[in-house]
Amino acid sequence: MHAPRTAQDWTTTTLPRLGVPVQRLGLAPNYGLVADDMPWAADQGFNYWVWSPLGRFGATTPGLRRVLQKDRERHVVAVLGGGYWPWMVRWSVEKARKELGIDQVDILQLGWLGVTSAFGPAIADTLAELRQSGAIRATGTSIHDRPRAGKLAAEGALDMFMLRYNAAHPGAEREVFPHLAAHDPIVVAYTGTSWRQLLKAPRAPLPPWPGRDVGAAVPPMTAALCYRFQLQSPHVHVALTGPGSRAQLQENLRALRDGPLSPEEESWVRAYGLAVAGKAPIGPS
Ligand SMILES: NC(=O)c1ccc[n+]([C@@H]2O[C@H](COP(=O)([O-])OP(=O)(O)OC[C@H]3O[C@@H](n4cnc5c(N)ncnc54)[C@H](OP(=O)(O)O)[C@@H]3O)[C@@H](O)[C@H]2O)c1
């Protein structure tokens, strides 16, 4: 069992498998950021980046390219690739190398395993070839199927798992995290805001935020608080933030500044999350 997070290991960690120190808040820039936001984000300490040849990454690609040209060694690029057929996997890697101007992809992820990607022998062979040729350093996946993720982690099949994990859906704690110890893969948490559901207060009455009087106004969860919940896990190396603007990006950095949740705060966030997910009644406690 990993030790609980403390203020000392809150903002940065060294990724297993890659050995690169990263800021624990990683950036998914495809929700509305523009190219100039990327060097700005790098100046704030961001050095874990998600990129994909598919989806809305194009607007920020020139900015990320500039960042990587300046100081490649400091940054980790995780590419979400398509992957039903070997040619799709190779295409994702080549596209990333070309568009980002890099020789090597740090992590190639089979995007959304089981839905948009497969992981059979032909794909496994392709990943092995790409690694051997130096085109990629590590392999991973984004995956919603938690029992399958647990099994793949226990088998040591991949170097990295990007997992749905948030206060409304904490099931990875039961179904995936217990299987990590044997091979110690990189764990990246996403859907911190639970598709923004957690940013809207449930209509039911809520217990007051710890330390506030019963009856005091209870704000909805902030995005920063959502990421703090993810970062709180000793198993999570990086939480991804997907800000819609630079203002949101700036706001979300609070997750790092504010540090670990107290036990009372963590209980509040868990109760809130379960209420949002409709899994628990909520009321003043
Ligand atoms: N969610 C999935 O099922 C899924 C599946 C496959 C891949 N991915 C990828 O995973 C990466 C991370 O996505 P995610 O869903 O985990 O990101 P997220 O950070 O949980 O959610 C992003 C959304 O949160 C809102 N948000 C962020 N900061 C905010 C703030 N300060 N104030 C108000 N709203 C704020 C934004 O909404 P507004 O746009 O309304 O401002 C944004 O669209 C992305 O690259 C995504 O494409 C996600």
The ligand as an ORCA input file, in Angstrom:
! r2SCAN-3c Opt
* xyz 0 1
  N     -14.264     12.412    -20.650
  C     -14.112     11.323    -21.430
  O     -14.927     10.392    -21.452
  C     -12.910     11.195    -22.317
  C     -12.805     10.075    -23.166
  C     -11.665      9.918    -23.935
  C     -10.676     10.884    -23.880
  N     -10.809     11.988    -23.063
  C      -9.755     12.977    -23.061
  O      -9.230     13.107    -21.752
  C      -8.716     14.427    -21.587
  C      -9.234     15.017    -20.296
  O     -10.649     15.154    -20.380
  P     -11.524     15.202    -19.063
  O     -12.925     14.924    -19.446
  O     -10.875     14.355    -18.051
  O     -11.338     16.730    -18.572
  P     -11.999     17.476    -17.290
  O     -10.964     18.414    -16.819
  O     -12.595     16.503    -16.325
  O     -13.255     18.242    -17.939
  C     -13.101     19.216    -18.921
  C     -14.296     20.179    -18.858
  O     -14.342     20.732    -17.545
  C     -14.709     22.073    -17.620
  N     -13.809     22.874    -16.792
  C     -12.472     22.701    -16.592
  N     -12.000     23.657    -15.763
  C     -13.048     24.455    -15.443
  C     -13.191     25.601    -14.636
  N     -12.160     26.133    -13.975
  N     -14.428     26.152    -14.530
  C     -15.482     25.615    -15.182
  N     -15.414     24.529    -15.973
  C     -14.205     23.954    -16.100
  C     -14.594     22.545    -19.051
  O     -15.931     22.874    -19.402
  P     -16.299     24.036    -20.489
  O     -15.732     23.528    -21.785
  O     -17.785     24.023    -20.418
  O     -15.672     25.293    -20.029
  C     -14.118     21.333    -19.816
  O     -14.896     21.076    -20.971
  C      -9.137     15.193    -22.849
  O      -8.058     15.204    -23.744
  C     -10.267     14.360    -23.404
  O     -10.442     14.525    -24.794
  C     -11.905     12.151    -22.280
*
